[in-house]
Amino acid sequence: MLPDRVLSFDRLLGSALLAVALLAVLILADSYLLRLLAIAGCYAILAIGYQRIFGELGVLSLAQGAFFAIGGYVTAILGLRWQLDGLMLLSAAIAAAALVSVLVAPPMLKLASHYFALASLAVAQLVLLAAVNLEELTGGANGLSSLAPVQIAGFAIDQGKPLTLAIWLLAACCAVAFWLPGPLALLRRHVLREAPLVGEAIGLGTVRWRISAFAFSAACAGLAGGLYVQATGVVAPDIAELAVMINVLAMSVIGGRGRVSGALIGAVLLAFLPEALRFLGGWQLFAWGAAMLLMLLLAPGGIAGLLESLLARRETPVPTVQSSEPRDNGGTLQIEGLSKRFGGVIALADVSLAIGEREIVGIIGPNGAGKTTLLNLLSGFQQADSGTMMWRGVDLAGQPAHRRAPLGIGRSFQTDQLPGDVTVMDAIAAASPERFRLDAARRQAMGAVQRLGLTEFAATALQDLSPATRRLVDLARALAAAPSLLLLDEPTSGLSAAERDTLLRVLRQLREDGLSLLLIEHDVGFLLALADRLLCLDQGRVIAQGPPQDLAARTGLRRFFGRWAVS
């Protein structure tokens, strides 16, 4: 995946499709075809919003149809009761759908994927029940009809050509809003989708990103619902039924996940294809299901993804180098009385540790000693039961992982977490401090690429690399965020002797450049050659700490050092 290439092709194809749709509106004179094209435009807006939450972040929400219904009912009710201006009606539809999404999203988005899907389905069912049972407000099972044409500044936008043109112009606006964040945001959403732990480690708040995507998708759905009731002239409970959600999924999968062009293709197919499949009768849903299955098997990227693979150019970007320098030193890490339990198991008990500027501290101990738990507490992936952690004068207690990364705390993982379909350079660029521009993030990434000796692999997808090389990429990813303290979990695991020597030189140079390092490592010889101090953990407790050679000479610690113990 090259995010700039994906986005560029999507913009090109999506703009072409929007231009064709607008041209068709101007050319067509048949009222029935214009009505189908208006409905296709509503579906396009609905699917564009869904591409953000489902296509890019991979969150299976089944509530998009509910937000579609909310927008439709808000537009119909306010239009019938108060005859508001069209801009006010559509703004109210967008605001109502977005507000509901923001209210229900925080607890729902903390759930695992299948539980979230069930929770979002419950939201959809609640909206359907409200539409059926609140008869005085919604018209009950009969719905609301006799809707007046929407008016903007006193001018009526009648059904047919005027309304259809307005719908597709608004679809173009939604497409621009979708594209606006740019390729770097697309890359980071992809990392959050495929590797949420890495996303948190580089400072991306998973919940915040998902809430914003959920709100965007709901806002688009509310707008689409408001326009849909204007195009059809009626709103009824069937607008909130599960069939709408199935259609949204079909549009995203068949058209192409995560792409505006995919939403447009899927919307046009959904609007026009049923007319061509009327001869199937009740088998239409079966036909849609079969089409989705075939698309997943033959073209997982959908029609838009298939066109991209056939037509898009695959040039390799070669940015100039801009090194990521470590942050200014300004303090040390102070840990006092840190403890953590998992049920009846004591993972850490009263651990105290200090790490000074330009200092390398190694942690050794048997499996289950609490080494990784200590790193998880320091990096924010777990919260301590008791004790204090102070970093550069900041209390880390209660700070989640994504808030510790901007403070200058970097983290690598014992098991490779990076998505396999991104290049080495982009995997590292996602972690750079750059906020908006992918080209600037890549220039910063090249500094870490060169430092780890990964230049020849810069344009290679991670899935094509050896496990050892991917570990070096993960370390480069941690360096790209310009940390002051680097937490490393068994960095030499799977590396050859030559790669370990390279890593040893790199870590020494990082210390010279101003970084402090805390690393877990089973290769005691590597730590003896690198660390300023060692911390020995056993059953969650610190049993010794001090200079490596002093600890290696202690008789009671020989089991920790093996053949490296000093006689």
C-alpha positions as CSV (number, residue, x, y, z in Angstrom):
1,M,0.0,0.0,0.0
2,L,1.3,3.4,-1.1
3,P,-1.1,5.9,0.5
4,D,-0.3,8.7,-1.8
5,R,-0.8,6.5,-4.8
6,V,-4.1,5.1,-3.4
7,L,-5.4,8.6,-2.6
8,S,-4.3,10.1,-5.9
9,F,-6.0,7.4,-8.0
10,D,-9.1,7.6,-5.8
11,R,-9.3,11.3,-6.4
12,L,-8.8,10.9,-10.1
13,L,-11.3,8.1,-10.5
14,G,-13.8,9.7,-8.0
15,S,-13.6,13.1,-9.7
16,A,-14.2,11.5,-13.1
17,L,-17.2,9.6,-11.8
18,L,-18.7,12.7,-10.1
19,A,-18.2,14.6,-13.4
20,V,-20.0,11.9,-15.3
21,A,-22.9,11.9,-12.8
22,L,-23.3,15.7,-13.0
23,L,-23.2,15.5,-16.8
24,A,-25.8,12.8,-16.8
25,V,-28.0,15.0,-14.6
26,L,-27.8,17.8,-17.1
27,I,-28.4,15.6,-20.2
28,L,-31.1,13.2,-18.9
29,A,-34.7,14.3,-19.4
30,D,-36.5,11.1,-18.3
31,S,-38.0,11.7,-14.9
32,Y,-37.7,8.1,-13.8
33,L,-34.0,7.9,-14.6
34,L,-33.4,11.3,-12.8
35,R,-35.2,9.8,-9.8
36,L,-32.9,6.8,-9.8
37,L,-29.9,9.0,-10.2
38,A,-31.0,11.1,-7.3
39,I,-31.3,8.0,-5.1
40,A,-27.9,6.9,-6.3
41,G,-26.5,10.3,-5.1
42,C,-28.1,9.8,-1.7
43,Y,-26.6,6.3,-1.5
44,A,-23.2,7.7,-2.6
45,I,-23.2,10.2,0.3
46,L,-24.2,7.4,2.7
47,A,-21.5,5.1,1.5
48,I,-18.8,7.8,1.4
49,G,-19.3,8.3,5.1
50,Y,-19.2,4.6,5.8
51,Q,-15.9,4.3,4.0
52,R,-14.2,6.2,6.8
53,I,-15.3,4.0,9.6
54,F,-15.5,0.6,7.9
55,G,-13.3,1.0,4.8
56,E,-10.3,2.8,6.4
57,L,-10.5,1.9,10.1
58,G,-12.0,-1.6,9.7
59,V,-14.8,-1.0,12.3
60,L,-17.9,-3.0,11.4
61,S,-20.6,-0.6,12.3
62,L,-24.2,-1.7,11.7
63,A,-25.7,1.7,12.7
64,Q,-25.1,3.6,9.4
65,G,-28.7,2.9,8.4
66,A,-29.9,4.2,11.8
67,F,-28.2,7.5,11.2
68,F,-29.6,7.6,7.7
69,A,-33.1,7.2,9.2
70,I,-32.4,9.9,11.8
71,G,-31.5,12.4,9.1
72,G,-34.6,11.4,7.1
73,Y,-37.0,11.8,10.0
74,V,-35.5,15.0,11.3
75,T,-35.8,16.6,7.8
76,A,-39.4,15.4,7.4
77,I,-40.6,16.3,10.9
78,L,-39.1,19.8,10.9
79,G,-40.1,20.4,7.3
80,L,-43.8,19.5,7.9
81,R,-44.1,21.3,11.3
82,W,-42.1,24.5,10.8
83,Q,-41.3,24.7,7.0
84,L,-37.7,25.6,7.8
85,D,-35.3,26.7,5.1
86,G,-33.6,23.8,3.3
87,L,-30.1,24.6,4.6
88,M,-31.5,24.6,8.2
89,L,-33.3,21.3,7.5
90,L,-30.2,19.5,6.2
91,S,-28.0,21.1,8.9
92,A,-30.4,19.8,11.5
93,A,-30.3,16.3,9.9
94,I,-26.5,16.3,9.9
95,A,-26.3,17.6,13.5
96,A,-28.8,15.1,14.9
97,A,-27.1,12.1,13.4
98,A,-23.6,13.3,14.4
99,L,-24.8,14.1,18.0
100,V,-26.3,10.6,18.4
101,S,-23.1,9.1,17.1
102,V,-20.9,11.1,19.5
103,L,-23.1,10.1,22.5
104,V,-23.1,6.3,21.7
105,A,-19.6,6.0,20.3
106,P,-17.3,6.3,23.4
107,P,-18.6,3.2,25.2
108,M,-19.2,1.2,22.0
109,L,-15.8,1.8,20.5
110,K,-14.1,0.3,23.5
111,L,-15.7,-3.1,22.7
112,A,-14.1,-5.8,20.6
113,S,-15.1,-5.9,16.9
114,H,-17.9,-8.4,17.1
115,Y,-19.3,-6.9,20.3
116,F,-19.2,-3.4,18.7
117,A,-21.1,-4.8,15.7
118,L,-23.8,-6.1,18.0
119,A,-23.9,-2.9,20.0
120,S,-24.3,-0.8,16.8
121,L,-27.0,-3.2,15.6
122,A,-28.8,-2.5,18.9
123,V,-28.7,1.2,18.1
124,A,-30.2,0.5,14.7
125,Q,-33.0,-1.5,16.3
126,L,-33.8,1.2,18.8
127,V,-34.1,3.8,16.0
128,L,-36.4,1.4,14.1
129,L,-38.6,0.9,17.2
130,A,-38.8,4.6,17.8
131,A,-39.8,5.2,14.2
132,V,-42.6,2.6,14.5
133,N,-43.9,3.4,18.0
134,L,-43.6,7.2,18.2
135,E,-46.7,7.6,16.0
136,E,-47.5,11.2,16.9
137,L,-44.0,12.3,15.9
138,T,-43.0,9.8,13.1
139,G,-46.4,8.7,11.7
140,G,-45.8,5.2,13.0
141,A,-45.9,2.4,10.4
142,N,-47.4,4.6,7.8
143,G,-44.6,7.2,8.0
144,L,-44.8,10.8,6.9
145,S,-45.7,11.9,3.4
146,S,-46.7,15.0,1.4
147,L,-43.4,16.6,2.0
148,A,-43.0,20.0,0.4
149,P,-40.0,20.6,-1.9
150,V,-37.0,21.9,0.0
151,Q,-36.5,25.6,-0.3
152,I,-33.2,27.6,0.0
153,A,-33.5,31.4,0.3
154,G,-37.0,31.2,-0.8
155,F,-36.3,29.2,-4.0
156,A,-37.9,25.8,-4.2
157,I,-35.7,22.9,-5.4
158,D,-38.2,20.6,-7.0
159,Q,-37.8,16.9,-7.6
160,G,-36.2,16.0,-10.9
161,K,-33.2,17.8,-12.4
162,P,-32.8,20.6,-9.7
163,L,-32.9,18.3,-6.7
164,T,-30.7,15.6,-8.4
165,L,-28.1,18.2,-9.3
166,A,-28.1,19.5,-5.8
167,I,-27.7,16.0,-4.4
168,W,-24.7,15.2,-6.6
169,L,-23.1,18.5,-5.8
170,L,-23.4,17.7,-2.1
171,A,-21.9,14.3,-2.9
172,A,-18.9,16.0,-4.4
173,C,-18.6,18.1,-1.2
174,C,-18.6,15.0,0.9
175,A,-15.9,13.5,-1.4
176,V,-13.7,16.5,-0.9
177,A,-14.2,16.3,2.9
178,F,-13.2,12.7,2.8
179,W,-10.1,13.4,0.7
180,L,-9.0,16.5,2.7
181,P,-7.0,14.9,5.5
182,G,-4.5,13.6,2.9
183,P,-2.3,10.5,2.5
184,L,-0.5,10.7,5.8
185,A,-3.8,10.5,7.7
186,L,-4.8,7.6,5.4
187,L,-1.5,5.8,6.3
188,R,-2.0,6.3,10.0
189,R,-5.7,5.1,9.8
190,H,-4.3,2.0,8.0
191,V,-1.8,1.4,10.8
192,L,-4.6,1.9,13.4
193,R,-6.7,-0.7,11.6
194,E,-4.0,-3.3,11.1
195,A,-1.8,-2.7,14.1
196,P,-3.6,-0.8,16.9
197,L,-0.8,-1.3,19.4
198,V,1.7,0.4,17.1
199,G,-0.8,3.1,16.6
200,E,-1.0,3.8,20.3
201,A,2.8,3.6,20.6
202,I,3.3,6.3,18.0
203,G,0.8,8.7,19.6
204,L,-2.4,7.9,17.8
205,G,-5.4,7.7,20.2
206,T,-7.4,4.8,18.8
207,V,-10.7,5.9,20.5
208,R,-10.3,9.5,19.4
209,W,-9.7,8.6,15.8
210,R,-12.6,6.1,15.8
211,I,-15.0,8.6,17.3
212,S,-14.1,11.2,14.7
213,A,-14.6,8.7,12.0
214,F,-17.9,7.5,13.5
215,A,-19.1,11.1,13.7
216,F,-18.1,11.8,10.1
217,S,-19.8,8.7,8.8
218,A,-23.0,9.6,10.8
219,A,-23.0,13.2,9.5
220,C,-22.8,11.9,5.9
221,A,-25.6,9.4,6.7
222,G,-27.8,12.2,8.2
223,L,-27.3,14.3,5.1
224,A,-28.0,11.4,2.8
225,G,-31.2,10.6,4.8
226,G,-32.4,14.2,4.6
227,L,-31.9,14.3,0.8
228,Y,-33.4,10.8,0.4
229,V,-36.8,11.8,1.8
230,Q,-36.8,14.9,-0.4
231,A,-36.0,12.7,-3.5
232,T,-38.8,10.1,-2.6
233,G,-41.3,12.5,-1.0
234,V,-42.0,10.1,1.9
235,V,-40.3,8.7,5.0
236,A,-41.3,5.4,6.6
237,P,-39.8,2.9,9.0
238,D,-38.3,0.8,6.2
239,I,-35.6,3.5,6.0
240,A,-34.3,2.2,9.3
241,E,-34.5,-1.5,8.5
242,L,-31.5,-3.9,8.3
243,A,-31.8,-4.1,4.5
244,V,-30.5,-0.5,4.3
245,M,-27.4,-1.6,6.2
246,I,-26.9,-4.6,4.1
247,N,-27.0,-2.3,1.0
248,V,-24.4,0.0,2.5
249,L,-22.1,-3.0,3.2
250,A,-22.7,-4.2,-0.4
251,M,-21.8,-0.8,-1.8
252,S,-18.5,-0.7,0.2
253,V,-17.4,-4.2,-0.6
254,I,-18.4,-4.3,-4.3
255,G,-17.4,-0.8,-5.1
256,G,-14.1,-0.9,-3.1
257,R,-13.4,-0.4,0.6
258,G,-11.9,2.8,1.8
259,R,-12.4,4.7,-1.5
260,V,-14.7,7.4,-2.6
261,S,-14.7,6.0,-6.0
262,G,-15.8,2.6,-4.5
263,A,-18.7,4.3,-2.8
264,L,-19.8,6.0,-6.1
265,I,-19.5,2.8,-8.1
266,G,-21.4,0.8,-5.4
267,A,-24.1,3.5,-5.1
268,V,-24.8,3.6,-8.9
269,L,-24.9,-0.2,-9.0
270,L,-27.3,-0.4,-6.1
271,A,-29.6,2.2,-7.6
272,F,-29.8,0.9,-11.1
273,L,-28.9,-2.8,-10.9
274,P,-32.1,-3.8,-9.1
275,E,-34.1,-2.5,-12.0
276,A,-32.2,-4.9,-14.2
277,L,-32.6,-7.7,-11.8
278,R,-36.3,-7.4,-11.2
279,F,-36.8,-10.7,-13.1
280,L,-35.1,-12.4,-10.1
281,G,-38.0,-11.4,-7.8
282,G,-37.2,-12.5,-4.2
283,W,-33.7,-13.7,-5.3
284,Q,-32.3,-10.2,-5.5
285,L,-30.8,-10.4,-2.0
286,F,-29.2,-13.7,-3.0
287,A,-27.7,-12.1,-6.1
288,W,-26.3,-9.3,-4.0
289,G,-24.8,-11.8,-1.5
290,A,-23.3,-13.8,-4.3
291,A,-21.8,-10.7,-5.9
292,M,-20.2,-9.7,-2.5
293,L,-18.7,-13.2,-2.1
294,L,-17.3,-13.2,-5.6
295,M,-15.9,-9.8,-5.2
296,L,-14.2,-10.7,-1.9
297,L,-12.7,-13.8,-3.6
298,L,-11.7,-12.3,-7.0
299,A,-11.1,-8.7,-6.2
300,P,-10.8,-8.0,-2.4
301,G,-10.3,-4.3,-3.2
302,G,-13.6,-4.1,-5.0
303,I,-14.1,-2.7,-8.5
304,A,-12.2,0.5,-7.7
305,G,-9.3,-1.4,-6.2
306,L,-9.2,-3.7,-9.3
307,L,-9.1,-0.7,-11.6
308,E,-6.4,0.8,-9.5
309,S,-4.3,-2.3,-9.8
310,L,-4.7,-2.4,-13.5
311,L,-4.2,1.3,-14.3
312,A,-2.4,3.1,-11.5
313,R,1.3,3.7,-11.8
314,R,3.6,2.3,-9.1
315,E,6.5,4.7,-8.9
316,T,8.8,4.4,-5.9
317,P,9.1,7.7,-4.0
318,V,12.7,8.6,-3.2
319,P,12.7,11.4,-0.7
320,T,15.7,13.4,0.4
321,V,17.0,12.6,3.9
322,Q,15.9,14.6,6.9
323,S,17.1,13.0,10.1
324,S,14.8,12.8,13.2
325,E,16.8,14.2,16.1
326,P,16.1,13.1,19.7
327,R,14.2,15.6,21.9
328,D,16.0,17.9,24.2
329,N,17.0,16.3,27.4
330,G,15.3,17.7,30.4
331,G,15.1,15.1,33.2
332,T,15.2,11.5,34.1
333,L,12.8,8.6,34.7
334,Q,12.1,8.0,38.4
335,I,10.1,4.9,39.4
336,E,9.2,4.3,43.1
337,G,7.3,1.4,44.6
338,L,5.8,0.2,41.3
339,S,3.4,-2.8,41.7
340,K,1.0,-4.7,39.5
341,R,-1.2,-7.7,40.1
342,F,-3.2,-9.8,37.7
343,G,-5.8,-11.5,39.9
344,G,-3.8,-13.5,42.4
345,V,-0.6,-13.3,40.4
346,I,2.0,-10.7,41.4
347,A,3.6,-9.4,38.2
348,L,5.6,-6.6,39.9
349,A,6.2,-5.9,43.6
350,D,7.6,-2.6,44.9
351,V,10.0,-2.0,41.9
352,S,12.1,1.2,42.1
353,L,14.4,2.4,39.3
354,A,16.0,5.6,38.1
355,I,17.3,6.2,34.6
356,G,19.5,9.2,34.0
357,E,20.4,11.2,30.8
358,R,22.4,9.3,28.2
359,E,22.1,6.1,30.2
360,I,21.4,2.5,29.1
361,V,19.8,0.2,31.6
362,G,19.3,-3.5,30.8
363,I,16.7,-5.7,32.5
364,I,17.4,-9.4,32.9
365,G,15.4,-12.2,34.5
366,P,13.7,-15.5,33.8
367,N,10.4,-15.8,31.9
368,G,7.6,-14.6,34.0
369,A,9.8,-12.3,36.1
370,G,7.7,-9.2,35.1
371,K,10.1,-7.6,32.5
372,T,7.5,-7.0,29.8
373,T,4.9,-5.9,32.4
374,L,7.4,-3.2,33.5
375,L,7.7,-1.9,29.9
376,N,3.9,-2.0,29.5
377,L,3.5,0.1,32.6
378,L,6.1,2.6,31.5
379,S,4.7,2.9,28.0
380,G,1.0,3.2,29.2
381,F,-0.4,-0.1,27.8
382,Q,-1.2,-1.1,31.4
383,Q,-1.8,0.9,34.5
384,A,0.0,0.3,37.8
385,D,-1.8,-0.7,40.9
386,S,0.5,1.4,43.1
387,G,3.7,3.4,42.9
388,T,4.8,6.5,41.0
389,M,6.4,7.1,37.6
390,M,7.9,10.5,36.9
391,W,9.3,11.4,33.5
392,R,10.9,14.8,33.0
393,G,8.8,16.2,35.9
394,V,5.6,14.7,34.5
395,D,3.6,12.2,36.5
396,L,2.8,9.3,34.1
397,A,0.0,7.9,36.3
398,G,-3.2,7.5,34.3
399,Q,-1.6,8.6,31.1
400,P,-2.6,6.3,28.2
401,A,0.0,5.1,25.7
402,H,-0.8,7.6,23.0
403,R,-0.2,10.5,25.4
404,R,3.2,9.2,26.4
405,A,4.6,9.0,22.9
406,P,4.5,12.9,22.5
407,L,6.3,13.2,25.9
408,G,9.3,11.5,24.3
409,I,8.8,7.9,25.4
410,G,9.3,5.4,22.5
411,R,8.5,1.7,22.5
412,S,9.4,-1.3,20.4
413,F,7.6,-4.7,20.7
414,Q,8.8,-8.2,21.3
415,T,6.6,-9.5,18.5
416,D,6.4,-7.7,15.2
417,Q,3.2,-5.7,15.0
418,L,3.6,-3.6,11.8
419,P,1.2,-4.1,8.9
420,G,2.7,-6.2,6.1
421,D,1.3,-4.3,3.1
422,V,3.1,-1.0,3.8
423,T,6.7,-0.2,2.7
424,V,9.5,0.1,5.2
425,M,9.7,3.8,4.6
426,D,5.9,4.3,5.2
427,A,5.9,2.1,8.3
428,I,8.5,4.4,9.8
429,A,7.0,7.6,8.4
430,A,3.7,6.9,10.2
431,A,5.5,7.4,13.5
432,S,7.2,10.7,12.5
433,P,6.3,14.0,14.4
434,E,5.0,15.4,11.1
435,R,1.3,16.1,11.4
436,F,0.0,16.7,7.8
437,R,2.4,16.0,4.9
438,L,3.5,12.5,3.9
439,D,6.5,13.7,1.9
440,A,7.9,15.5,5.0
441,A,7.2,12.4,7.1
442,R,9.1,10.3,4.6
443,R,12.1,12.6,4.6
444,Q,12.2,12.3,8.4
445,A,11.8,8.5,8.1
446,M,14.8,8.2,5.8
447,G,17.0,9.3,8.7
448,A,16.0,6.3,10.8
449,V,16.1,4.1,7.7
450,Q,19.7,4.9,7.0
451,R,20.7,4.7,10.7
452,L,19.5,1.1,10.9
453,G,21.0,0.2,7.5
454,L,17.6,-0.3,5.8
455,T,18.2,1.9,2.8
456,E,18.0,-0.9,0.3
457,F,14.7,-2.0,1.7
458,A,13.1,1.5,1.9
459,A,10.6,0.8,-0.9
460,T,10.0,-2.9,0.0
461,A,6.7,-4.1,1.6
462,L,7.2,-5.5,5.1
463,Q,5.6,-8.8,4.1
464,D,8.5,-9.4,1.8
465,L,11.2,-9.0,4.5
466,S,12.7,-11.5,6.8
467,P,11.5,-11.5,10.5
468,A,14.9,-10.2,11.6
469,T,14.8,-7.3,9.2
470,R,11.2,-6.5,10.3
471,R,12.5,-6.2,13.9
472,L,15.0,-3.6,12.7
473,V,12.1,-1.7,11.0
474,D,10.2,-1.7,14.2
475,L,13.2,-0.2,16.0
476,A,13.5,2.4,13.2
477,R,9.8,3.1,13.7
478,A,10.4,3.8,17.4
479,L,13.3,6.1,16.5
480,A,11.3,8.1,13.9
481,A,9.2,9.7,16.7
482,A,12.3,11.4,18.0
483,P,12.1,10.0,21.6
484,S,14.3,10.9,24.5
485,L,13.7,7.5,26.3
486,L,13.5,4.3,24.2
487,L,12.0,1.2,25.7
488,L,13.1,-2.0,23.8
489,D,11.7,-5.4,24.3
490,E,14.3,-8.1,23.3
491,P,15.6,-6.1,20.3
492,T,18.2,-8.8,19.3
493,S,15.6,-11.6,19.0
494,G,16.0,-13.3,15.6
495,L,19.0,-11.2,14.5
496,S,22.2,-12.7,13.1
497,A,25.6,-12.0,14.6
498,A,26.3,-9.3,12.1
499,E,22.9,-7.6,12.6
500,R,23.5,-7.7,16.4
501,D,26.8,-5.9,15.9
502,T,25.1,-3.3,13.8
503,L,22.4,-2.9,16.4
504,L,25.1,-2.6,19.2
505,R,26.8,0.3,17.3
506,V,23.4,2.0,16.6
507,L,22.3,1.9,20.3
508,R,25.7,3.2,21.4
509,Q,25.4,6.1,18.9
510,L,21.9,6.8,20.2
511,R,23.2,7.2,23.7
512,E,25.9,9.6,22.3
513,D,23.1,11.5,20.6
514,G,21.3,12.1,23.9
515,L,18.9,9.2,24.3
516,S,18.3,7.1,27.4
517,L,17.5,3.4,26.8
518,L,15.8,0.7,28.9
519,L,15.9,-2.7,27.3
520,I,14.8,-6.2,28.0
521,E,17.3,-8.7,26.6
522,H,18.0,-12.4,27.1
523,D,21.4,-12.1,25.3
524,V,23.4,-11.3,28.4
525,G,26.6,-10.9,26.4
526,F,24.9,-8.1,24.4
527,L,23.9,-6.3,27.6
528,L,27.4,-6.7,29.1
529,A,28.8,-4.9,26.0
530,L,26.2,-2.2,26.0
531,A,24.5,-1.4,29.3
532,D,25.7,1.0,32.0
533,R,23.6,-0.7,34.6
534,L,21.6,-3.9,34.9
535,L,18.4,-4.6,36.8
536,C,17.8,-8.2,37.9
537,L,14.1,-9.2,38.2
538,D,12.8,-12.4,39.7
539,Q,9.1,-13.1,40.4
540,G,8.3,-9.5,40.0
541,R,10.9,-8.2,42.5
542,V,14.2,-6.4,42.1
543,I,16.8,-8.7,43.6
544,A,19.9,-6.7,42.4
545,Q,20.9,-3.8,40.3
546,G,24.2,-2.2,39.5
547,P,27.1,-2.2,36.9
548,P,27.0,-5.3,34.7
549,Q,30.5,-6.6,35.6
550,D,29.8,-6.2,39.3
551,L,26.6,-8.2,39.1
552,A,28.2,-10.8,36.9
553,A,30.8,-11.4,39.6
554,R,28.3,-12.1,42.4
555,T,28.0,-15.7,43.3
556,G,24.2,-15.5,44.0
557,L,23.5,-14.1,40.6
558,R,25.4,-16.6,38.4
559,R,22.1,-18.3,37.2
560,F,21.2,-15.0,35.5
561,F,24.5,-14.7,33.6
562,G,25.3,-18.3,32.7
563,R,28.6,-18.6,30.8
564,W,29.1,-14.9,31.1
565,A,29.3,-15.1,34.9
566,V,32.7,-14.0,36.3
567,S,34.5,-16.7,38.3
